[in-house]
Amino acid sequence: MRALVIGSTGGIGGAVADALAARGAEVVRLSRSGDGLDLTDEASVAAAAARTPGPFGLIFDATGALELGGAGPEKTIAAIDPAAMAAQFAVNAIGPALLLKHFHGALAREGRAVFATLSARVGSIGDNRLGGWISYRAAKAALNQIVRTAAVEIRRKRPEAVVVALHPGTVRTGLTAKFAGGHRTVAPDEAAANLLGVIDGLGPEDSGGFFAWDGARIPW
């Protein structure tokens, strides 16, 4: 199988790429630090797609950020900053949308092919009981809608394709180090094994879904 991992120098992305390689997959890695891929610049995304031809049996998007420009998650409505909120949407919603726009054509046309992107449980509207983290939550909720909508369209030309949002759990990476609190955390290699296990069990009927690291569906 050929697999593309976007965000391959991050903790989860690197672990997923390594796990796929250990399985014998041909892995293509893309990242900002390694390839200059800038999710906030459509020309950069389009250029990366042009020089990364498919077909791929798996495209795994491991991009995302919790803290941007020194601005962490808000604790109250009063802390909302429009520039910080826009930055969250640029990286966590619009960026993955551009990846879907420019890379979905690289999914294999024959047989099952998967486009998986990292979302977060806090992006679930139905599961939100604690409040706070408004910009990050909203950006991830937007990402979930983008995935759901893209899955509907992609299914028309690739009926065996699977397009999903995945929650990896709280993984011990630089992204979560300041915010893990009392949550159970897992190492990146364990998270990668969990996520690939979920992907292995998905079929076309699951396309457009939102799944946790243990395979459970997460409410929208």
N, CA, C and O of each residue as an XYZ file, in Angstrom:
880
protein
N       0.839     -1.200      0.000
C       0.000      0.000      0.000
C       0.872      1.248      0.000
O       1.916      1.278      0.652
N       0.454      2.264     -0.720
C       1.082      3.578     -0.641
C       0.279      4.434      0.316
O      -0.950      4.468      0.256
N       0.981      5.126      1.200
C       0.325      5.980      2.180
C       1.001      7.343      2.195
O       2.215      7.447      2.023
N       0.209      8.380      2.401
C       0.708      9.739      2.522
C       0.377     10.235      3.916
O      -0.781     10.200      4.332
N       1.386     10.697      4.639
C       1.171     11.267      5.968
C       1.541     12.741      5.902
O       2.681     13.096      5.602
N       0.569     13.587      6.185
C       0.763     15.033      6.154
C       0.884     15.514      7.595
O       0.024     15.228      8.428
N       1.948     16.239      7.880
C       2.265     16.577      9.259
C       3.147     15.501      9.864
O       3.022     15.161     11.041
N       4.034     14.974      9.049
C       4.801     13.776      9.427
C       5.940     14.049     10.402
O       6.564     13.103     10.883
N       6.231     15.317     10.710
C       7.290     15.584     11.685
C       6.724     15.838     13.077
O       7.481     16.030     14.028
N       5.401     15.840     13.202
C       4.780     15.978     14.507
C       4.796     14.656     15.253
O       5.146     13.620     14.688
N       4.419     14.693     16.516
C       4.452     13.488     17.332
C       3.577     12.381     16.801
O       4.039     11.250     16.644
N       2.306     12.683     16.519
C       1.388     11.658     16.026
C       1.705     11.320     14.580
O       1.759     10.146     14.216
N       1.914     12.332     13.756
C       2.198     12.078     12.344
C       3.430     11.233     12.141
O       3.428     10.305     11.331
N       4.491     11.549     12.875
C       5.714     10.766     12.752
C       5.512      9.327     13.184
O       6.027      8.404     12.553
N       4.759      9.134     14.267
C       4.504      7.780     14.758
C       3.645      6.987     13.787
O       3.872      5.793     13.591
N       2.662      7.637     13.178
C       1.823      6.957     12.191
C       2.649      6.569     10.966
O       2.529      5.454     10.459
N       3.485      7.490     10.494
C       4.329      7.195      9.332
C       5.267      6.032      9.622
O       5.445      5.147      8.785
N       5.865      6.035     10.810
C       6.781      4.943     11.174
C       6.049      3.615     11.286
O       6.558      2.578     10.862
N       4.846      3.653     11.861
C       4.068      2.416     12.011
C       3.670      1.852     10.650
O       3.702      0.640     10.441
N       3.300      2.727      9.736
C       2.948      2.271      8.389
C       4.160      1.672      7.685
O       4.056      0.640      7.023
N       5.300      2.323      7.833
C       6.522      1.803      7.217
C       6.871      0.434      7.785
O       7.315     -0.452      7.055
N       6.669      0.262      9.095
C       6.947     -1.020      9.726
C       6.033     -2.113      9.208
O       6.382     -3.293      9.245
N       4.865     -1.724      8.725
C       3.929     -2.686      8.132
C       4.321     -3.051      6.704
O       3.762     -3.980      6.120
N       5.274     -2.325      6.152
C       5.691     -2.579      4.784
C       5.094     -1.640      3.766
O       5.272     -1.835      2.563
N       4.377     -0.606      4.233
C       3.781      0.352      3.305
C       4.857      1.273      2.730
O       5.875      1.544      3.368
N       4.608      1.737      1.527
C       5.428      2.794      0.937
C       4.879      4.113      1.451
O       3.762      4.493      1.098
N       5.637      4.816      2.272
C       5.134      6.002      2.962
C       5.765      7.264      2.384
O       6.988      7.384      2.301
N       4.917      8.192      1.991
C       5.353      9.519      1.561
C       5.037     10.474      2.704
O       3.921     10.474      3.224
N       6.010     11.285      3.094
C       5.852     12.180      4.237
C       5.895     13.632      3.773
O       6.745     14.023      2.973
N       4.956     14.420      4.295
C       4.918     15.852      4.011
C       4.802     16.606      5.323
O       4.112     16.168      6.243
N       5.484     17.748      5.404
C       5.383     18.567      6.613
C       5.816     19.994      6.296
O       6.392     20.284      5.248
N       5.519     20.849      7.228
C       5.956     22.244      7.083
C       7.467     22.348      7.191
O       8.104     22.992      6.358
N       8.051     21.718      8.215
C       9.486     21.851      8.428
C      10.300     21.120      7.375
O      11.393     21.557      7.016
N       9.768     19.997      6.872
C      10.525     19.220      5.900
C      10.317     19.628      4.462
O      11.215     19.482      3.633
N       9.120     20.146      4.157
C       8.773     20.416      2.761
C       8.235     21.816      2.519
O       7.927     22.167      1.380
N       8.115     22.618      3.560
C       7.599     23.967      3.389
C       6.105     24.036      3.191
O       5.590     25.051      2.721
N       5.391     22.969      3.542
C       3.938     22.961      3.377
C       3.295     23.905      4.387
O       3.457     23.743      5.596
N       2.570     24.887      3.878
C       1.916     25.885      4.724
C       0.408     25.786      4.533
O      -0.119     26.181      3.493
N      -0.284     25.258      5.539
C      -1.730     25.060      5.425
C      -2.504     26.363      5.305
O      -3.652     26.361      4.862
N      -1.896     27.467      5.692
C      -2.596     28.747      5.613
C      -2.409     29.428      4.265
O      -2.875     30.550      4.062
N      -1.733     28.758      3.349
C      -1.447     29.311      2.018
C      -1.886     28.286      0.969
O      -1.240     27.252      0.800
N      -2.978     28.572      0.271
C      -3.497     27.586     -0.677
C      -2.498     27.264     -1.782
O      -2.439     26.124     -2.242
N      -1.718     28.241     -2.213
C      -0.733     27.978     -3.261
C       0.280     26.943     -2.792
O       0.719     26.101     -3.575
N       0.648     27.001     -1.524
C       1.583     26.028     -0.966
C       0.972     24.634     -0.946
O       1.643     23.655     -1.275
N      -0.302     24.540     -0.561
C      -0.988     23.243     -0.534
C      -1.123     22.687     -1.946
O      -0.871     21.504     -2.173
N      -1.518     23.532     -2.895
C      -1.684     23.090     -4.277
C      -0.355     22.606     -4.859
O      -0.315     21.599     -5.566
N       0.728     23.321     -4.563
C       2.037     22.925     -5.073
C       2.467     21.591     -4.488
O       3.031     20.754     -5.192
N       2.201     21.387     -3.193
C       2.550     20.119     -2.561
C       1.773     18.970     -3.184
O       2.321     17.888     -3.396
N       0.505     19.200     -3.475
C      -0.310     18.158     -4.101
C       0.194     17.844     -5.505
O       0.200     16.685     -5.921
N       0.614     18.869     -6.229
C       1.074     18.672     -7.601
C       2.343     17.832     -7.670
O       2.560     17.096     -8.633
N       3.181     17.947     -6.638
C       4.437     17.186     -6.658
C       4.337     15.878     -5.859
O       5.341     15.202     -5.632
N       3.105     15.530     -5.434
C       2.898     14.305     -4.654
C       1.779     13.493     -5.295
O       0.679     13.418     -4.746
N       2.040     12.891     -6.436
C       0.970     12.186     -7.143
C       0.568     10.888     -6.438
O       1.380     10.233     -5.784
N      -0.704     10.542     -6.593
C      -1.207      9.269     -6.070
C      -0.893      8.157     -7.042
O      -0.015      8.303     -7.892
N      -1.600      7.044     -6.929
C      -2.704      6.873     -5.969
C      -2.202      6.442     -4.602
O      -1.149      5.818     -4.468
N      -3.001      6.800     -3.573
C      -2.706      6.400     -2.205
C      -3.883      5.606     -1.646
O      -5.044      5.946     -1.871
N      -3.563      4.554     -0.921
C      -4.609      3.813     -0.229
C      -4.994      4.482      1.072
O      -6.079      4.241      1.602
N      -4.096      5.338      1.601
C      -4.375      6.084      2.830
C      -3.711      7.444      2.746
O      -2.523      7.556      2.443
N      -4.495      8.474      3.019
C      -3.967      9.818      3.239
C      -4.324     10.182      4.669
O      -5.499     10.255      5.029
N      -3.307     10.409      5.474
C      -3.509     10.673      6.904
C      -3.057     12.098      7.198
O      -1.882     12.428      7.042
N      -3.995     12.941      7.625
C      -3.694     14.329      7.962
C      -3.502     14.449      9.467
O      -4.458     14.347     10.236
N      -2.265     14.664      9.878
C      -1.948     14.776     11.305
C      -1.633     16.220     11.687
O      -0.965     16.460     12.692
N      -2.102     17.172     10.905
C      -1.832     18.576     11.209
C      -2.796     19.075     12.285
O      -3.778     18.411     12.614
N      -2.500     20.247     12.819
C      -3.371     20.858     13.819
C      -2.552     21.544     14.894
O      -1.366     21.262     15.067
N      -3.195     22.445     15.609
C      -2.514     23.177     16.676
C      -3.526     23.595     17.728
O      -4.667     23.936     17.417
N      -3.091     23.563     18.968
C      -3.940     23.977     20.086
C      -3.587     25.386     20.547
O      -4.460     26.152     20.956
N      -2.314     25.719     20.478
C      -1.843     27.042     20.886
C      -1.154     27.682     19.689
O      -0.240     27.096     19.108
N      -1.586     28.878     19.320
C      -1.038     29.562     18.149
C      -0.639     30.986     18.514
O      -1.416     31.735     19.105
N       0.579     31.337     18.153
C       1.040     32.692     18.423
C       1.042     33.043     19.898
O       0.883     34.208     20.263
N       1.221     32.040     20.750
C       1.226     32.290     22.185
C      -0.143     32.366     22.813
O      -0.259     32.529     24.027
N      -1.194     32.251     21.999
C      -2.567     32.312     22.517
C      -3.083     30.909     22.770
O      -3.263     30.127     21.837
N      -3.317     30.595     24.023
C      -3.850     29.289     24.382
C      -5.360     29.288     24.385
O      -5.975     30.315     24.096
N      -5.979     28.155     24.709
C      -7.442     28.055     24.729
C      -8.060     29.016     25.745
O      -7.552     29.178     26.855
N      -9.167     29.651     25.343
C      -9.853     30.573     26.248
C     -10.565     29.800     27.355
O     -11.042     28.684     27.151
N     -10.621     30.417     28.516
C     -11.378     29.833     29.624
C     -12.774     30.436     29.743
O     -13.674     29.827     30.321
N     -12.947     31.632     29.192
C     -14.241     32.308     29.288
C     -14.560     33.008     27.969
O     -13.682     33.231     27.136
N     -15.825     33.347     27.802
C     -16.262     34.101     26.619
C     -15.527     35.438     26.551
O     -15.182     35.907     25.466
N     -15.290     36.043     27.702
C     -14.643     37.354     27.738
C     -13.243     37.324     27.158
O     -12.704     38.365     26.782
N     -12.646     36.139     27.082
C     -11.272     36.027     26.584
C     -11.191     35.863     25.072
O     -10.093     35.767     24.524
N     -12.331     35.829     24.388
C     -12.306     35.652     22.936
C     -11.546     36.800     22.277
O     -11.793     37.974     22.554
N     -10.621     36.431     21.402
C      -9.859     37.401     20.617
C     -10.070     37.060     19.144
O      -9.770     35.937     18.737
N     -10.571     37.983     18.337
C     -10.908     37.637     16.958
C      -9.715     37.163     16.136
O      -9.863     36.276     15.295
N      -8.561     37.727     16.359
C      -7.385     37.303     15.596
C      -6.979     35.887     15.980
O      -6.632     35.083     15.115
N      -7.020     35.581     17.269
C      -6.679     34.238     17.727
C      -7.690     33.220     17.212
O      -7.321     32.110     16.829
N      -8.967     33.602     17.203
C     -10.000     32.692     16.695
C      -9.805     32.444     15.201
O      -9.938     31.311     14.738
N      -9.494     33.486     14.456
C      -9.259     33.331     13.018
C      -8.074     32.408     12.761
O      -8.103     31.601     11.832
N      -7.031     32.525     13.585
C      -5.855     31.661     13.427
C      -6.221     30.206     13.689
O      -5.734     29.316     12.993
N      -7.063     29.951     14.673
C      -7.509     28.585     14.946
C      -8.257     28.003     13.751
O      -8.025     26.856     13.369
N      -9.145     28.787     13.167
C      -9.884     28.300     12.004
C      -8.959     28.085     10.810
O      -9.138     27.136     10.047
N      -7.977     28.959     10.648
C      -7.055     28.836      9.517
C      -6.300     27.522      9.562
O      -6.134     26.866      8.534
N      -5.838     27.128     10.749
C      -5.015     25.923     10.879
C      -5.850     24.665     11.050
O      -5.552     23.638     10.441
N      -6.898     24.731     11.875
C      -7.620     23.524     12.261
C      -8.862     23.221     11.434
O      -9.413     22.126     11.545
N      -9.314     24.151     10.616
C     -10.491     23.901      9.774
C     -10.193     24.183      8.304
O     -10.354     23.304      7.458
N      -9.763     25.396      8.001
C      -9.535     25.751      6.600
C      -8.352     24.972      6.036
O      -8.396     24.532      4.887
N      -7.303     24.796      6.822
C      -6.142     24.028      6.361
C      -6.517     22.623      5.928
O      -6.210     22.239      4.800
N      -7.173     21.832      6.786
C      -7.606     20.499      6.367
C      -8.584     20.527      5.188
O      -8.588     19.616      4.361
N      -9.413     21.575      5.114
C     -10.321     21.695      3.970
C      -9.527     21.835      2.669
O      -9.893     21.258      1.645
N      -8.444     22.602      2.721
C      -7.597     22.754      1.535
C      -6.887     21.443      1.201
O      -6.682     21.127      0.029
N      -6.512     20.682      2.227
C      -5.913     19.370      1.964
C      -6.919     18.461      1.261
O      -6.570     17.765      0.307
N      -8.145     18.467      1.723
C      -9.181     17.669      1.056
C      -9.374     18.146     -0.386
O      -9.482     17.334     -1.305
N      -9.415     19.451     -0.573
C      -9.626     20.008     -1.912
C      -8.545     19.552     -2.883
O      -8.846     19.134     -4.002
N      -7.288     19.633     -2.457
C      -6.187     19.402     -3.383
C      -5.645     17.977     -3.386
O      -4.972     17.578     -4.336
N      -5.924     17.207     -2.341
C      -5.358     15.857     -2.265
C      -6.376     14.735     -2.449
O      -5.974     13.592     -2.666
N      -7.676     15.015     -2.371
C      -8.617     13.896     -2.431
C      -8.541     13.168     -3.769
O      -8.847     11.979     -3.849
N      -8.137     13.876     -4.813
C      -7.997     13.237     -6.114
C      -6.880     12.213     -6.169
O      -6.808     11.413     -7.102
N      -5.998     12.237     -5.155
C      -4.898     11.269     -5.108
C      -5.303      9.961     -4.432
O      -4.508      9.023     -4.384
N      -6.524      9.887     -3.913
C      -7.002      8.626     -3.354
C      -7.165      7.603     -4.471
O      -7.605      7.933     -5.573
N      -6.810      6.376     -4.177
C      -6.958      5.310     -5.171
C      -8.412      5.214     -5.629
O      -9.334      5.297     -4.818
N      -8.604      5.042     -6.912
C      -9.963      4.953     -7.456
C     -10.555      3.561     -7.337
O     -11.776      3.406     -7.302
N      -9.714      2.559     -7.275
C     -10.180      1.180     -7.191
C      -9.950      0.640     -5.781
O      -8.864      0.796     -5.223
N     -10.963      0.012     -5.213
C     -10.836     -0.555     -3.889
C     -10.971      0.502     -2.804
O     -11.163      1.683     -3.091
N     -10.870      0.065     -1.561
C     -11.016      0.965     -0.420
C      -9.819      1.908     -0.323
O      -8.669      1.485     -0.441
N     -10.101      3.170     -0.109
C      -9.063      4.173      0.121
C      -9.565      5.100      1.217
O     -10.752      5.422      1.264
N      -8.669      5.529      2.096
C      -9.066      6.274      3.289
C      -8.391      7.638      3.335
O      -7.186      7.757      3.115
N      -9.183      8.660      3.623
C      -8.662      9.981      3.974
C      -9.077     10.221      5.417
O     -10.262     10.378      5.709
N      -8.103     10.249      6.315
C      -8.376     10.439      7.744
C      -7.714     11.709      8.222
O      -6.561     11.976      7.882
N      -8.426     12.496      9.004
C      -7.867     13.726      9.541
C      -8.062     13.752     11.043
O      -9.070     13.256     11.546
N      -7.114     14.322     11.762
C      -7.212     14.391     13.213
C      -8.153     15.512     13.638
O      -7.936     16.681     13.317
N      -9.182     15.141     14.352
C     -10.072     16.107     14.980
C      -9.834     16.026     16.486
O      -8.731     15.689     16.917
N     -10.839     16.325     17.283
C     -10.696     16.261     18.743
C     -12.081     16.112     19.348
O     -13.056     16.667     18.841
N     -12.160     15.356     20.440
C     -13.451     15.160     21.097
C     -14.068     16.489     21.516
O     -15.291     16.626     21.530
N     -13.233     17.473     21.860
C     -13.787     18.765     22.275
C     -14.486     19.478     21.113
O     -15.165     20.482     21.326
N     -14.327     18.975     19.900
C     -15.061     19.525     18.770
C     -16.483     19.010     18.685
O     -17.263     19.478     17.855
N     -16.831     18.056     19.528
C     -18.194     17.528     19.552
C     -19.116     18.510     20.267
O     -18.876     18.865     21.421
N     -20.161     18.946     19.588
C     -21.142     19.834     20.210
C     -21.972     19.057     21.230
O     -22.252     19.549     22.323
N     -22.363     17.826     20.853
C     -23.187     17.028     21.744
C     -22.481     16.597     23.014
O     -23.133     16.337     24.026
N     -21.167     16.517     22.979
C     -20.393     16.037     24.123
C     -19.852     17.174     24.992
O     -19.149     16.928     25.972
N     -20.174     18.407     24.635
C     -19.606     19.562     25.330
C     -20.385     19.850     26.616
O     -21.501     20.369     26.574
N     -19.786     19.511     27.751
C     -20.413     19.762     29.050
C     -19.591     20.687     29.935
O     -20.052     21.105     30.997
N     -18.379     21.006     29.505
C     -17.488     21.797     30.348
C     -17.347     23.240     29.895
O     -16.968     24.099     30.691
N     -17.647     23.526     28.622
C     -17.458     24.874     28.114
C     -15.982     25.201     27.928
O     -15.126     24.319     27.997
N     -15.694     26.472     27.692
C     -14.324     26.904     27.486
C     -13.765     26.470     26.138
O     -14.436     25.796     25.357
N     -12.531     26.869     25.883
C     -11.812     26.494     24.673
C     -12.637     26.797     23.403
O     -12.697     25.986     22.479
N     -13.253     27.955     23.385
C     -14.268     28.240     22.376
C     -13.704     28.200     20.959
O     -14.289     27.560     20.085
N     -12.596     28.861     20.719
C     -12.057     28.925     19.357
C     -11.610     27.555     18.855
O     -11.909     27.177     17.722
N     -10.898     26.814     19.696
C     -10.436     25.478     19.294
C     -11.614     24.546     19.090
O     -11.667     23.824     18.095
N     -12.564     24.553     20.024
C     -13.758     23.718     19.870
C     -14.483     24.035     18.555
O     -14.847     23.137     17.795
N     -14.680     25.333     18.312
C     -15.437     25.740     17.131
C     -14.709     25.354     15.848
O     -15.341     24.927     14.882
N     -13.385     25.500     15.830
C     -12.615     25.136     14.641
C     -12.703     23.637     14.374
O     -12.847     23.221     13.224
N     -12.617     22.826     15.423
C     -12.708     21.380     15.245
C     -14.136     20.962     14.878
O     -14.322     20.014     14.115
N     -15.131     21.649     15.405
C     -16.511     21.369     14.995
C     -16.698     21.687     13.516
O     -17.378     20.956     12.795
N     -16.090     22.783     13.072
C     -16.141     23.129     11.652
C     -15.443     22.064     10.821
O     -15.931     21.686      9.756
N     -14.302     21.578     11.302
C     -13.596     20.507     10.596
C     -14.484     19.277     10.455
O     -14.520     18.657      9.392
N     -15.199     18.922     11.516
C     -16.075     17.754     11.442
C     -17.141     17.927     10.358
O     -17.457     16.974      9.647
N     -17.689     19.119     10.227
C     -18.679     19.368      9.177
C     -18.038     19.310      7.796
O     -18.639     18.806      6.847
N     -16.826     19.821      7.687
C     -16.098     19.756      6.412
C     -15.898     18.299      5.999
O     -16.124     17.939      4.844
N     -15.475     17.464      6.947
C     -15.268     16.036      6.664
C     -16.576     15.387      6.236
O     -16.618     14.647      5.253
N     -17.634     15.662      6.971
C     -18.934     15.063      6.663
C     -19.395     15.444      5.256
O     -19.866     14.597      4.496
N     -19.256     16.713      4.923
C     -19.714     17.202      3.620
C     -18.834     16.670      2.491
O     -19.343     16.268      1.445
N     -17.521     16.664      2.697
C     -16.607     16.152      1.673
C     -16.865     14.676      1.406
O     -16.772     14.222      0.265
N     -17.191     13.924      2.458
C     -17.443     12.495      2.294
C     -18.621     12.241      1.361
O     -18.598     11.309      0.557
N     -19.644     13.074      1.476
C     -20.820     12.920      0.612
C     -20.427     13.090     -0.850
O     -20.831     12.302     -1.705
N     -19.642     14.116     -1.131
C     -19.240     14.384     -2.518
C     -18.277     13.327     -3.041
O     -18.439     12.839     -4.159
N     -17.282     12.974     -2.243
C     -16.270     12.017     -2.697
C     -16.886     10.651     -2.971
O     -16.441      9.939     -3.872
N     -17.906     10.279     -2.202
C     -18.558      8.984     -2.390
C     -19.141      8.836     -3.803
O     -19.221      7.725     -4.326
N     -19.539      9.937     -4.409
C     -20.171      9.865     -5.726
C     -19.225      9.346     -6.794
O     -19.656      8.655     -7.717
N     -17.942      9.667     -6.683
C     -16.969      9.210     -7.668
C     -16.136      8.042     -7.166
O     -15.610      7.259     -7.957
N     -16.018      7.929     -5.856
C     -15.226      6.853     -5.257
C     -16.083      6.168     -4.194
O     -15.914      6.433     -3.004
N     -16.993      5.296     -4.605
C     -17.941      4.700     -3.652
C     -17.307      3.883     -2.554
O     -17.940      3.645     -1.526
N     -16.070      3.444     -2.740
C     -15.407      2.662     -1.693
C     -14.481      3.503     -0.822
O     -13.793      2.973      0.051
N     -14.463      4.802     -1.056
C     -13.607      5.687     -0.258
C     -14.186      5.877      1.141
O     -15.398      5.813      1.345
N     -13.295      6.112      2.093
C     -13.672      6.373      3.477
C     -13.025      7.693      3.887
O     -11.802      7.825      3.860
N     -13.846      8.661      4.265
C     -13.357      9.975      4.688
C     -13.837     10.185      6.120
O     -15.041     10.255      6.367
N     -12.899     10.288      7.069
C     -13.285     10.315      8.478
C     -12.464     11.315      9.288
O     -11.352     11.696      8.921
N     -13.066     11.723     10.407
C     -12.375     12.510     11.432
C     -12.086     11.583     12.604
O     -12.939     10.783     12.990
N     -10.889     11.687     13.170
C     -10.468     10.800     14.252
C     -10.005     11.597     15.467
O      -9.293     12.594     15.346
N     -10.429     11.131     16.642
C      -9.939     11.695     17.907
C      -8.878     10.754     18.459
O      -9.183      9.599     18.755
N      -7.625     11.225     18.609
C      -6.542     10.321     19.003
C      -6.424     10.071     20.497
O      -5.580      9.282     20.923
N      -7.266     10.735     21.314
C      -7.047     10.709     22.747
C      -6.037     11.782     23.121
O      -5.634     12.578     22.274
N      -5.632     11.809     24.363
C      -4.634     12.781     24.805
C      -3.252     12.145     24.665
O      -2.882     11.247     25.422
N      -2.513     12.626     23.694
C      -1.228     12.031     23.333
C      -0.100     12.907     23.881
O      -0.181     14.135     23.849
N       0.942     12.262     24.380
C       2.050     13.011     24.965
C       2.903     13.643     23.870
O       3.899     13.070     23.429
N       2.498     14.822     23.446
C       3.227     15.580     22.426
C       3.363     17.015     22.903
O       2.814     17.394     23.937
N       4.097     17.803     22.139
C       4.234     19.208     22.471
C       2.915     19.941     22.462
O       2.748     20.923     23.184
N       1.961     19.475     21.646
C       0.666     20.142     21.542
C      -0.109     20.063     22.854
O      -0.809     21.007     23.219
N       0.011     18.939     23.566
C      -0.816     18.730     24.749
C      -0.081     18.919     26.067
O      -0.703     18.890     27.129
N       1.223     19.111     26.017
C       2.031     19.093     27.239
C       1.496     20.022     28.328
O       1.491     19.657     29.504
N       1.048     21.213     27.949
C       0.597     22.193     28.936
C      -0.846     22.004     29.359
O      -1.305     22.636     30.310
N      -1.574     21.125     28.649
C      -3.012     21.081     28.866
C      -3.554     19.709     29.246
O      -4.764     19.542     29.398
N      -2.673     18.732     29.399
C      -3.137     17.366     29.672
C      -3.821     17.259     31.031
O      -4.786     16.511     31.187
N      -3.324     18.001     32.009
C      -3.939     17.963     33.324
C      -3.980     16.544     33.865
O      -2.982     15.824     33.826
N      -5.148     16.145     34.374
C      -5.301     14.804     34.935
C      -5.757     13.777     33.934
O      -6.068     12.648     34.313
N      -5.809     14.136     32.648
C      -6.267     13.192     31.631
C      -5.241     12.074     31.426
O      -4.033     12.292     31.516
N      -5.744     10.897     31.153
C      -4.863      9.783     30.796
C      -4.182     10.104     29.470
O      -4.844     10.505     28.514
N      -2.898      9.934     29.410
C      -2.163     10.202     28.175
C      -1.519      8.915     27.662
O      -1.272      7.976     28.419
N      -1.256      8.900     26.370
C      -0.576      7.759     25.756
C       0.589      8.279     24.923
O       0.586      9.428     24.483
N       1.568      7.434     24.715
C       2.715      7.785     23.889
C       2.297      7.827     22.418
O       1.329      7.171     22.034
N       3.014      8.588     21.594
C       2.650      8.683     20.179
C       2.580      7.339     19.466
O       1.700      7.135     18.630
N       3.501      6.407     19.781
C       3.461      5.126     19.076
C       2.217      4.322     19.446
O       1.666      3.610     18.607
N       1.772      4.433     20.701
C       0.530      3.763     21.098
C      -0.672      4.410     20.416
O      -1.583      3.720     19.960
N      -0.664      5.742     20.353
C      -1.748      6.446     19.671
C      -1.806      6.049     18.203
O      -2.890      5.841     17.657
N      -0.645      5.944     17.562
C      -0.602      5.555     16.150
C      -1.190      4.164     15.947
O      -1.964      3.941     15.015
N      -0.822      3.228     16.822
C      -1.354      1.873     16.720
C      -2.866      1.878     16.894
O      -3.580      1.171     16.182
N      -3.354      2.679     17.846
C      -4.802      2.766     18.055
C      -5.513      3.314     16.820
O      -6.517      2.761     16.371
N      -4.983      4.400     16.283
C      -5.626      5.053     15.142
C      -5.607      4.157     13.905
O      -6.607      4.062     13.194
N      -4.489      3.508     13.648
C      -4.419      2.620     12.490
C      -5.337      1.414     12.682
O      -5.886      0.888     11.714
N      -5.502      0.977     13.925
C      -6.448     -0.102     14.195
C      -7.865      0.309     13.872
O      -8.634     -0.480     13.322
N      -8.223      1.551     14.211
C      -9.556      2.056     13.863
C      -9.720      2.124     12.348
O     -10.728      1.678     11.800
N      -8.717      2.688     11.682
C      -8.779      2.817     10.222
C      -8.930      1.451      9.564
O      -9.684      1.304      8.602
N      -8.219      0.457     10.075
C      -8.297     -0.894      9.503
C      -9.723     -1.436      9.522
O     -10.110     -2.208      8.645
N     -10.495     -1.034     10.515
C     -11.839     -1.582     10.665
C     -12.932     -0.782      9.993
O     -14.103     -1.153     10.078
N     -12.584      0.307      9.325
C     -13.599      1.156      8.701
C     -13.933      0.699      7.283
O     -13.062      0.260      6.531
N     -15.201      0.812      6.941
C     -15.646      0.521      5.588
C     -16.347      1.725      4.989
O     -16.539      2.727      5.679
N     -16.735      1.653      3.726
C     -17.401      2.779      3.075
C     -18.637      3.268      3.815
O     -18.978      4.448      3.738
N     -19.309      2.375      4.529
C     -20.492      2.767      5.288
C     -20.150      3.702      6.447
O     -21.036      4.356      6.996
N     -18.878      3.768      6.819
C     -18.442      4.641      7.910
C     -17.974      6.004      7.426
O     -17.664      6.875      8.238
N     -17.921      6.198      6.125
C     -17.412      7.453      5.579
C     -18.257      8.628      6.061
O     -19.485      8.553      6.102
N     -17.585      9.698      6.419
C     -18.262     10.864      6.949
C     -18.425     10.820      8.448
O     -19.050     11.710      9.025
N     -17.873      9.791      9.106
C     -18.033      9.628     10.539
C     -16.942     10.277     11.359
O     -15.936     10.754     10.833
N     -17.166     10.284     12.660
C     -16.265     10.885     13.644
C     -16.017      9.809     14.704
O     -16.936      9.427     15.429
N     -14.778      9.323     14.794
C     -14.461      8.173     15.625
C     -13.351      8.477     16.622
O     -12.420      9.228     16.331
N     -13.469      7.877     17.806
C     -12.431      7.975     18.818
C     -11.365      6.922     18.582
O     -11.525      6.040     17.738
N     -10.283      7.019     19.325
C      -9.129      6.128     19.196
C      -9.483      4.663     19.437
O      -8.773      3.767     18.981
N     -10.587      4.418     20.158
C     -10.985      3.043     20.441
C     -12.056      2.536     19.489
O     -12.607      1.454     19.690
N     -12.353      3.312     18.454
C     -13.332      2.896     17.456
C     -14.746      3.340     17.744
O     -15.625      3.155     16.902
N     -14.998      3.923     18.910
C     -16.348      4.363     19.251
C     -16.712      5.612     18.466
O     -15.881      6.497     18.261
N     -17.965      5.674     18.031
C     -18.450      6.889     17.372
C     -18.596      8.004     18.397
O     -19.007      7.768     19.533
N     -18.260      9.208     17.989
C     -18.403     10.385     18.851
C     -19.587     11.201     18.343
O     -19.708     11.415     17.137
N     -20.456     11.657     19.230
C     -21.606     12.462     18.771
C     -21.160     13.776     18.153
O     -20.150     14.360     18.547
N     -21.926     14.219     17.190
C     -21.608     15.502     16.563
C     -21.861     16.658     17.548
O     -21.650     17.821     17.203
